[in-house]
Amino acid sequence: MDLIFDRGDSQNPRGHALLYFRVDTEPDTVYATYVVTLPVKSDLTKYVPPFLASHLGNLPLSDLSAFAMPPVPESVGSYAELERLSQLREDDLVYGGSMFSFDLPRMMETATEAVQIYSSLCSDALAMNSTPAEGAAEAIGEELRETLEAAAAPEPEPEPEPDDSLNVNEVLFSFMSESDKLGELSRLLGRLRFAVDGADHPEADEVGAEIKVLARHLPENFKVTDLLNVAKDNSERSSQLAKLYIDRCFRLSAGDAGAATELDAQIQLLMDQD
């Protein structure tokens, strides 16, 4: 992936950017997210209880240095509005390429890849702008910090046995907004498709169970159970059905019943195929 800087300098990025994508079938709309690279690395394992850490996806808790919010690019209207915002906020304005707006797992993967590239550009710029003495001091300081932490670290306590009586997912999902639940559904669907394609049956069963819990916290007419059933098959037809079902969920959440009805027709047409 090549990032194109419409505003800012790829050789000296600001560390914060409006990252946008276009969709070939929606020429008047852009999809965007906000990228932040942290000047100070964060170790979130200090603040997140162990029993919650495994439910935060692929977020690098021990070394959080860059992220995009929202994780799936959102429709923001016109490019002119993005350009205006980047000027007001002194943000980089970066183009990440084209994507399909109905393929939410792929949108998240593409945004994650762009964040990694942008973060690398920021790291390269910092390395080039630091003096040899600064670099040596930083290396010595890092080595000293690691030595002190290793000496002060207590013996690791054995992890407690999982308590089946406490369903963490039920608690997490009950506090999420509907849009957050759909974002989580997209993430879980991406994990499930990856597990199915790789014939990783234990992982597929685990993710499927999480989706079933999430389905109880979404309206019944979202048909999350039907989505789960087709996502368990790795055929091309099932992949297309899964994309239609997840797109239908987002349309219903946005109140676009007409678009949801059209998607129902497309789903039925695919289901009727031999």
Residue frames relative to the residue before (quaternion, step in Angstrom):
aa qw qx qy qz dx dy dz
M 1.0000 0.0000 0.0000 0.0000 0.00 0.00 0.00
D 0.1682 -0.7667 0.6127 0.0914 3.58 -0.98 0.88
L 0.2531 -0.7587 0.5831 0.1426 3.57 -0.84 1.01
I 0.1944 -0.7758 0.5936 0.0898 3.56 -0.91 0.97
F 0.2611 -0.7773 0.5574 0.1304 3.57 -0.66 1.14
D 0.2113 -0.7689 0.5944 0.1039 3.58 -0.43 1.25
R 0.7704 0.0548 -0.0290 0.6345 3.55 1.17 -0.61
G 0.7009 0.3861 -0.3132 0.5115 3.57 -0.80 1.00
D 0.4139 -0.6990 0.5410 0.2178 3.55 -1.36 0.06
S 0.4230 -0.7277 0.4833 0.2406 3.58 -0.67 1.10
Q 0.6448 0.5155 -0.3186 0.4658 3.59 1.22 -0.47
N 0.7900 0.1248 -0.0660 0.5967 3.56 1.26 -0.37
P 0.0054 -0.8427 0.5381 -0.0153 3.61 0.58 1.13
R 0.5626 -0.6445 0.4186 0.3048 3.54 -1.18 0.67
G 0.5161 -0.6399 0.4279 0.3755 3.58 1.14 -0.49
H 0.7518 0.1866 -0.1551 0.6131 3.56 1.32 -0.01
A 0.0440 0.8324 -0.5416 0.1090 3.56 -0.76 1.02
L 0.3557 -0.6348 0.6346 0.2604 3.47 -1.37 0.48
L 0.1101 -0.8014 0.5877 0.0136 3.55 -0.49 1.25
Y 0.0040 0.8323 -0.5533 0.0327 3.59 -0.68 1.03
F 0.1926 -0.7503 0.6255 0.0933 3.51 -1.34 0.50
R 0.2738 -0.7355 0.5905 0.1882 3.55 -1.26 0.39
V 0.2654 -0.7258 0.6144 0.1587 3.53 -1.33 0.46
D 0.5012 -0.7009 0.4161 0.2905 3.58 -0.64 1.12
T 0.7193 0.4433 -0.2509 0.4724 3.58 1.02 -0.77
E 0.7257 0.3289 -0.2172 0.5639 3.62 1.30 -0.07
P 0.0914 -0.8704 0.4806 0.0553 3.60 0.58 1.15
D 0.7168 0.4551 -0.2614 0.4590 3.61 1.10 -0.55
T 0.6863 0.4603 -0.2642 0.4974 3.59 1.29 -0.02
V 0.1185 -0.7571 0.6353 0.0960 3.54 -1.15 0.67
Y 0.2716 -0.7360 0.6015 0.1510 3.54 -1.20 0.66
A 0.0072 -0.8440 0.5324 -0.0636 3.57 -0.67 1.06
T 0.0667 -0.7402 0.6657 0.0673 3.49 -1.41 0.37
Y 0.4026 -0.7102 0.5242 0.2421 3.59 -1.23 0.35
V 0.1948 -0.8019 0.5615 0.0612 3.55 -0.71 1.15
V 0.0449 -0.7865 0.6159 -0.0039 3.56 -0.96 0.94
T 0.1140 -0.7429 0.6532 0.0916 3.56 -1.04 0.82
L 0.3435 -0.7753 0.5017 0.1708 3.56 -0.75 1.07
P 0.4152 -0.7114 0.5044 0.2590 3.61 -0.86 0.90
V 0.7342 0.2757 -0.1787 0.5942 3.56 1.28 -0.42
K 0.4103 -0.7167 0.5034 0.2542 3.57 -0.71 1.04
S 0.2271 -0.7852 0.5667 0.1033 3.55 -1.01 0.85
D 0.1817 -0.7535 0.6245 0.0963 3.54 -1.02 0.89
L 0.1780 -0.8410 0.5048 0.0788 3.56 0.04 1.33
T 0.5010 0.6534 -0.4418 0.3561 3.60 1.19 -0.19
K 0.5659 0.5934 -0.3838 0.4247 3.59 1.27 -0.32
Y 0.7756 0.3652 -0.1595 0.4894 3.55 1.13 -0.67
V 0.6881 0.4541 -0.2830 0.4901 3.61 1.19 -0.42
P 0.4415 -0.6890 0.4975 0.2879 3.62 -0.71 0.98
P 0.6104 -0.5960 0.3724 0.3655 3.62 -0.99 0.79
F 0.6760 0.5085 -0.3206 0.4262 3.60 0.94 -0.78
L 0.6715 0.4603 -0.3059 0.4936 3.62 1.27 -0.23
A 0.5403 0.6761 -0.3943 0.3091 3.59 1.12 -0.62
S 0.6909 0.4967 -0.2934 0.4357 3.59 0.94 -0.85
H 0.6782 0.4888 -0.2877 0.4673 3.58 1.25 -0.20
L 0.5904 0.5795 -0.3663 0.4261 3.58 1.24 0.27
G 0.5999 -0.6256 0.3517 0.3537 3.58 1.12 0.72
N 0.7669 -0.3608 0.2835 0.4486 3.53 -1.14 -0.78
L 0.3166 0.7621 -0.5098 0.2431 3.60 1.21 0.35
P 0.3622 -0.7558 0.4985 0.2215 3.64 -0.66 1.07
L 0.2054 -0.8483 0.4738 0.1170 3.56 0.34 1.27
S 0.7214 0.4612 -0.2681 0.4417 3.60 0.91 -0.84
D 0.7974 0.1288 -0.0702 0.5854 3.60 1.19 -0.31
L 0.0966 0.8123 -0.5618 0.1232 3.56 0.50 1.24
S 0.0584 0.8329 -0.5445 0.0802 3.58 -0.36 1.22
A 0.7987 0.0365 -0.0170 0.6004 3.61 1.19 -0.40
F 0.0871 0.7934 -0.5977 0.0753 3.56 -1.08 0.70
A 0.3077 -0.7177 0.5909 0.2025 3.56 -1.33 0.28
M 0.0132 -0.7869 0.6167 -0.0149 3.57 -1.01 0.82
P 0.4675 -0.2836 -0.8145 0.1940 1.57 -1.27 2.14
P 0.6106 -0.5889 0.3763 0.3724 3.63 -1.15 0.52
V 0.7127 0.2985 -0.2164 0.5968 3.58 1.24 -0.46
P 0.4710 -0.6948 0.4521 0.3016 3.65 -0.59 1.06
E 0.2582 -0.7768 0.5639 0.1092 3.53 -1.02 0.93
S 0.5483 -0.5929 0.4726 0.3528 3.55 -1.21 0.56
V 0.0762 -0.8275 0.5563 0.0022 3.60 -0.74 1.05
G 0.6436 -0.5413 0.3367 0.4236 3.59 1.16 0.28
S 0.8357 -0.2207 0.1788 0.4700 3.56 -0.74 -1.06
Y 0.5910 -0.5576 0.4554 0.3639 3.53 -1.29 0.46
A 0.6031 0.5812 -0.3600 0.4110 3.59 1.03 -0.75
E 0.6416 0.5197 -0.3262 0.4602 3.59 1.03 -0.76
L 0.6333 0.5214 -0.3251 0.4706 3.58 1.02 -0.80
E 0.6511 0.5222 -0.3080 0.4566 3.56 0.97 -0.92
R 0.6444 0.5204 -0.3144 0.4637 3.58 1.00 -0.84
L 0.6638 0.5073 -0.3021 0.4592 3.57 0.94 -0.91
S 0.6593 0.5122 -0.3215 0.4468 3.58 0.93 -0.85
Q 0.6453 0.5077 -0.3205 0.4723 3.59 1.08 -0.67
L 0.6640 0.5065 -0.3082 0.4556 3.59 0.93 -0.86
R 0.7734 0.3693 -0.1789 0.4831 3.57 0.95 -0.91
E 0.3796 -0.7337 0.4749 0.3035 3.58 1.32 -0.11
D 0.3398 0.7324 -0.5053 0.3048 3.55 0.97 0.97
D 0.4959 -0.5495 0.5500 0.3868 3.54 -1.31 0.26
L 0.1838 -0.7399 0.6331 0.1340 3.57 -1.17 0.62
V 0.0105 -0.8465 0.5238 -0.0945 3.53 -0.31 1.34
Y 0.2616 -0.7591 0.5817 0.1303 3.55 -0.95 0.99
G 0.2163 -0.8222 0.5194 0.0861 3.56 -0.73 1.10
G 0.6638 -0.4937 0.3120 0.4671 3.60 1.23 -0.05
S 0.6055 -0.5514 0.4301 0.3800 3.55 -1.31 -0.27
M 0.0259 -0.7855 0.6183 0.0025 3.57 -1.23 0.53
F 0.4779 -0.6214 0.5229 0.3347 3.56 -1.35 0.01
S 0.3966 -0.7633 0.4571 0.2263 3.57 -0.57 1.11
F 0.6601 0.5070 -0.3255 0.4487 3.61 1.17 -0.38
D 0.6495 0.4960 -0.3179 0.4807 3.61 1.23 -0.27
L 0.1505 -0.8610 0.4804 0.0727 3.57 0.42 1.26
P 0.6433 0.5008 -0.3611 0.4528 3.66 0.85 -0.71
R 0.6644 0.4910 -0.3117 0.4695 3.59 0.97 -0.80
M 0.5987 0.5542 -0.3577 0.4544 3.60 1.09 -0.68
M 0.6593 0.5012 -0.3088 0.4676 3.58 0.96 -0.86
E 0.6473 0.5175 -0.3200 0.4591 3.60 0.97 -0.86
T 0.6598 0.5131 -0.3091 0.4538 3.57 0.95 -0.89
A 0.6498 0.5056 -0.3161 0.4713 3.59 0.98 -0.85
T 0.6413 0.5267 -0.3232 0.4549 3.60 0.98 -0.81
E 0.6432 0.5161 -0.3167 0.4686 3.56 1.00 -0.85
A 0.6545 0.5096 -0.3125 0.4628 3.59 0.98 -0.85
V 0.6190 0.5386 -0.3427 0.4575 3.61 1.02 -0.75
Q 0.6549 0.5182 -0.3118 0.4531 3.58 0.95 -0.88
I 0.6597 0.4973 -0.3086 0.4715 3.58 0.98 -0.84
Y 0.6578 0.5028 -0.3120 0.4659 3.59 0.93 -0.90
S 0.6453 0.5198 -0.3184 0.4604 3.59 0.98 -0.83
S 0.6373 0.5234 -0.3248 0.4630 3.59 1.04 -0.78
L 0.6274 0.5272 -0.3351 0.4649 3.59 1.03 -0.79
C 0.6497 0.5099 -0.3167 0.4664 3.58 0.99 -0.83
S 0.6567 0.5091 -0.3125 0.4603 3.59 0.94 -0.87
D 0.6448 0.5213 -0.3196 0.4586 3.58 0.98 -0.85
A 0.6546 0.5165 -0.3146 0.4536 3.57 0.97 -0.86
L 0.6528 0.5060 -0.3168 0.4663 3.59 0.98 -0.81
A 0.6486 0.5242 -0.3191 0.4502 3.58 1.00 -0.82
M 0.6733 0.4985 -0.2940 0.4601 3.58 1.01 -0.82
N 0.7144 0.4631 -0.2529 0.4596 3.58 1.07 -0.71
S 0.6087 0.5401 -0.3702 0.4480 3.61 1.22 -0.19
T 0.4630 -0.6717 0.5064 0.2795 3.56 -1.14 0.68
P 0.6591 -0.4992 0.3633 0.4295 3.63 -1.19 0.35
A 0.6462 0.5239 -0.3311 0.4453 3.59 0.98 -0.82
E 0.6448 0.5161 -0.3207 0.4637 3.54 1.01 -0.86
G 0.6537 0.5196 -0.3150 0.4511 3.55 0.98 -0.85
A 0.6563 0.5009 -0.3160 0.4674 3.57 0.98 -0.82
A 0.6519 0.5169 -0.3167 0.4557 3.57 0.97 -0.86
E 0.6469 0.5194 -0.3204 0.4573 3.54 1.01 -0.81
A 0.6512 0.5159 -0.3164 0.4580 3.59 0.97 -0.85
I 0.6543 0.5041 -0.3107 0.4704 3.59 0.98 -0.88
G 0.6571 0.5190 -0.3059 0.4531 3.56 0.97 -0.92
E 0.6494 0.5121 -0.3161 0.4649 3.58 1.01 -0.82
E 0.6539 0.5093 -0.3141 0.4630 3.59 0.96 -0.86
L 0.6516 0.5103 -0.3120 0.4666 3.58 1.00 -0.85
R 0.6397 0.5300 -0.3240 0.4527 3.56 0.97 -0.87
E 0.6663 0.4999 -0.3079 0.4598 3.59 0.90 -0.91
T 0.6421 0.5285 -0.3269 0.4489 3.59 1.01 -0.82
L 0.6753 0.4907 -0.2927 0.4664 3.59 0.95 -0.94
E 0.6480 0.5154 -0.3241 0.4576 3.59 0.96 -0.82
A 0.6485 0.5199 -0.3209 0.4540 3.58 0.98 -0.86
A 0.6683 0.5004 -0.3026 0.4598 3.59 1.02 -0.82
A 0.7371 0.4354 -0.2299 0.4629 3.56 1.02 -0.83
A 0.5313 0.6627 -0.4060 0.3373 3.56 1.21 -0.38
P 0.3865 -0.7186 0.5218 0.2491 3.60 -0.82 0.90
E 0.6330 -0.5077 0.4080 0.4185 3.52 -1.27 0.34
P 0.4880 -0.6771 0.4548 0.3107 3.60 -0.85 0.91
E 0.3650 -0.7246 0.5435 0.2154 3.51 -0.95 0.92
P 0.5464 -0.6076 0.4450 0.3663 3.59 -1.04 0.65
E 0.4926 -0.6643 0.4757 0.2996 3.53 -0.98 0.88
P 0.4677 -0.6781 0.4807 0.3006 3.58 -0.93 0.83
E 0.5803 -0.5658 0.4538 0.3703 3.51 -1.23 0.52
P 0.5411 -0.6326 0.4340 0.3444 3.60 -0.97 0.79
D 0.3029 -0.7508 0.5659 0.1561 3.52 -0.97 0.90
D 0.2932 -0.7962 0.5050 0.1587 3.56 -0.27 1.27
S 0.5870 0.5979 -0.3790 0.3929 3.58 1.16 -0.40
L 0.7081 0.3862 -0.2501 0.5356 3.58 1.21 -0.37
N 0.1398 -0.7932 0.5899 0.0576 3.57 -0.42 1.17
V 0.2965 -0.7999 0.4967 0.1600 3.55 -0.09 1.33
N 0.6362 0.5504 -0.3382 0.4219 3.57 0.95 -0.84
E 0.6165 0.5490 -0.3490 0.4436 3.56 0.98 -0.80
V 0.6669 0.5004 -0.2980 0.4647 3.57 0.96 -0.87
L 0.6738 0.5055 -0.2999 0.4478 3.58 0.88 -0.98
F 0.7006 0.4834 -0.2822 0.4426 3.56 0.80 -1.01
S 0.6265 0.5613 -0.3476 0.4142 3.58 1.06 -0.67
F 0.6978 0.4494 -0.2674 0.4895 3.60 1.19 -0.47
M 0.5771 0.6114 -0.3747 0.3907 3.62 1.23 -0.23
S 0.4610 -0.6135 0.5539 0.3230 3.54 -1.25 0.50
E 0.6755 -0.4937 0.3455 0.4249 3.56 -1.25 0.31
S 0.6515 0.5108 -0.3264 0.4562 3.61 0.95 -0.80
D 0.6378 0.5143 -0.3261 0.4715 3.60 1.06 -0.75
K 0.6324 0.5296 -0.3325 0.4573 3.58 1.02 -0.78
L 0.6610 0.4890 -0.3122 0.4758 3.59 0.99 -0.79
G 0.6095 0.5315 -0.3511 0.4720 3.59 1.08 -0.63
E 0.6530 0.4979 -0.3020 0.4842 3.57 1.02 -0.82
L 0.6173 0.5408 -0.3368 0.4616 3.58 1.07 -0.76
S 0.6404 0.5193 -0.3215 0.4657 3.60 0.98 -0.82
R 0.6597 0.5080 -0.3107 0.4584 3.57 0.96 -0.88
L 0.6714 0.4917 -0.2963 0.4687 3.57 0.91 -0.91
L 0.6240 0.5366 -0.3415 0.4540 3.58 1.04 -0.74
G 0.6326 0.5258 -0.3316 0.4620 3.59 1.00 -0.78
R 0.6504 0.5065 -0.3092 0.4742 3.59 0.99 -0.84
L 0.6592 0.5187 -0.3122 0.4461 3.56 0.96 -0.88
R 0.6611 0.5004 -0.3160 0.4612 3.59 0.89 -0.90
F 0.6355 0.5218 -0.3315 0.4626 3.59 1.03 -0.78
A 0.6671 0.4982 -0.3035 0.4633 3.60 0.95 -0.86
V 0.6503 0.5117 -0.3158 0.4642 3.59 0.99 -0.84
D 0.6592 0.5060 -0.3121 0.4604 3.59 0.90 -0.89
G 0.7365 0.4008 -0.2261 0.4957 3.59 1.07 -0.71
A 0.4237 -0.7273 0.4398 0.3133 3.59 1.32 0.16
D 0.3607 0.7073 -0.5112 0.3290 3.57 1.09 0.79
H 0.1728 -0.8547 0.4822 0.0845 3.57 0.28 1.30
P 0.6400 0.5100 -0.3607 0.4474 3.67 0.89 -0.70
E 0.6578 0.4966 -0.3122 0.4725 3.61 0.96 -0.84
A 0.6390 0.5276 -0.3243 0.4562 3.58 0.99 -0.85
D 0.6597 0.5005 -0.3131 0.4651 3.60 0.95 -0.83
E 0.6507 0.5234 -0.3174 0.4493 3.58 0.98 -0.85
V 0.6823 0.4676 -0.2902 0.4813 3.59 0.90 -0.92
G 0.6193 0.5513 -0.3413 0.4427 3.57 1.02 -0.76
A 0.6407 0.5186 -0.3190 0.4678 3.57 1.04 -0.78
E 0.6370 0.5169 -0.3289 0.4679 3.60 1.04 -0.75
I 0.6474 0.5132 -0.3234 0.4615 3.58 0.98 -0.82
K 0.6228 0.5391 -0.3435 0.4511 3.60 1.02 -0.73
V 0.6373 0.5070 -0.3263 0.4799 3.59 1.03 -0.78
L 0.6596 0.5106 -0.3060 0.4588 3.57 0.93 -0.91
A 0.6073 0.5814 -0.3518 0.4116 3.60 1.03 -0.77
R 0.6325 0.5447 -0.3323 0.4390 3.59 1.11 -0.64
H 0.7088 0.4317 -0.2484 0.4996 3.58 1.26 -0.35
L 0.6501 0.4435 -0.3196 0.5278 3.58 1.29 0.33
P 0.6321 -0.5468 0.3709 0.4048 3.61 -1.10 0.55
E 0.5839 -0.6194 0.4017 0.3377 3.56 -1.04 0.80
N 0.6647 0.5228 -0.3173 0.4292 3.59 1.05 -0.73
F 0.4992 0.6231 -0.4418 0.4090 3.62 1.27 0.08
K 0.2563 -0.8200 0.4780 0.1829 3.59 1.32 -0.34
V 0.1245 0.8261 -0.5361 0.1212 3.56 0.92 0.95
T 0.6101 0.5523 -0.3529 0.4452 3.60 1.08 -0.67
D 0.6413 0.5031 -0.3217 0.4819 3.60 1.01 -0.78
L 0.6135 0.5452 -0.3347 0.4630 3.57 1.07 -0.78
L 0.6578 0.5149 -0.3053 0.4570 3.58 0.93 -0.92
N 0.6480 0.5395 -0.3246 0.4286 3.58 0.94 -0.86
V 0.7121 0.4280 -0.2778 0.4823 3.61 0.87 -0.85
A 0.6293 0.5584 -0.3409 0.4194 3.60 1.09 -0.63
K 0.6097 0.5709 -0.3510 0.4233 3.59 1.19 -0.39
D 0.6514 0.4604 -0.3024 0.5218 3.58 1.31 -0.18
N 0.3044 -0.7912 0.5045 0.1635 3.60 -0.84 0.93
S 0.3793 0.7171 -0.4998 0.3036 3.60 1.17 0.44
E 0.6310 -0.5402 0.3960 0.3914 3.57 -1.23 0.46
R 0.6300 0.5406 -0.3325 0.4475 3.58 1.02 -0.80
S 0.6688 0.4905 -0.2993 0.4717 3.59 0.95 -0.84
S 0.6087 0.5466 -0.3484 0.4575 3.57 1.08 -0.70
Q 0.6580 0.4960 -0.3068 0.4763 3.59 0.96 -0.85
L 0.6439 0.5194 -0.3244 0.4586 3.58 0.98 -0.80
A 0.6379 0.5310 -0.3318 0.4485 3.59 0.96 -0.84
K 0.6494 0.5140 -0.3154 0.4632 3.59 0.97 -0.85
L 0.6544 0.5043 -0.3141 0.4679 3.58 0.99 -0.82
Y 0.6565 0.5181 -0.3151 0.4487 3.59 0.94 -0.86
I 0.6884 0.4675 -0.3015 0.4655 3.62 0.85 -0.89
D 0.6207 0.5228 -0.3413 0.4743 3.58 1.06 -0.71
R 0.6283 0.5405 -0.3263 0.4546 3.58 1.06 -0.80
C 0.6138 0.5498 -0.3461 0.4485 3.61 1.03 -0.76
F 0.6874 0.4771 -0.2841 0.4681 3.57 0.89 -0.95
R 0.6326 0.5272 -0.3409 0.4534 3.60 1.02 -0.73
L 0.6571 0.4996 -0.3126 0.4699 3.59 0.96 -0.86
S 0.6428 0.5284 -0.3244 0.4498 3.57 0.97 -0.83
A 0.6938 0.4606 -0.2631 0.4871 3.58 1.12 -0.72
G 0.5248 -0.6626 0.3943 0.3607 3.58 1.29 -0.04
D 0.4963 0.6497 -0.4256 0.3878 3.59 1.27 0.31
A 0.1048 -0.8425 0.5272 0.0356 3.57 0.37 1.26
G 0.6077 0.5704 -0.3573 0.4214 3.59 1.05 -0.67
A 0.6724 0.4796 -0.2939 0.4811 3.57 0.91 -0.90
A 0.6267 0.5373 -0.3374 0.4524 3.59 1.06 -0.74
T 0.6345 0.5267 -0.3246 0.4634 3.58 1.04 -0.78
E 0.6374 0.5174 -0.3229 0.4709 3.57 1.00 -0.79
L 0.6544 0.4991 -0.3116 0.4748 3.57 1.01 -0.79
D 0.5873 0.5609 -0.3659 0.4545 3.60 1.10 -0.65
A 0.6536 0.5137 -0.3112 0.4604 3.57 0.97 -0.86
Q 0.6562 0.5028 -0.3109 0.4690 3.59 0.98 -0.83
I 0.6290 0.5313 -0.3255 0.4649 3.56 1.06 -0.80
Q 0.6703 0.4984 -0.3013 0.4600 3.58 0.89 -0.94
L 0.6256 0.5441 -0.3346 0.4479 3.58 1.03 -0.79
L 0.6723 0.4781 -0.2924 0.4837 3.58 0.99 -0.85
M 0.6417 0.5365 -0.3196 0.4452 3.58 1.01 -0.83
D 0.6812 0.4997 -0.2874 0.4513 3.59 1.08 -0.72
Q 0.5424 0.6183 -0.4080 0.3962 3.57 1.22 -0.25
D 0.4673 -0.6776 0.4931 0.2818 3.55 -1.04 0.77
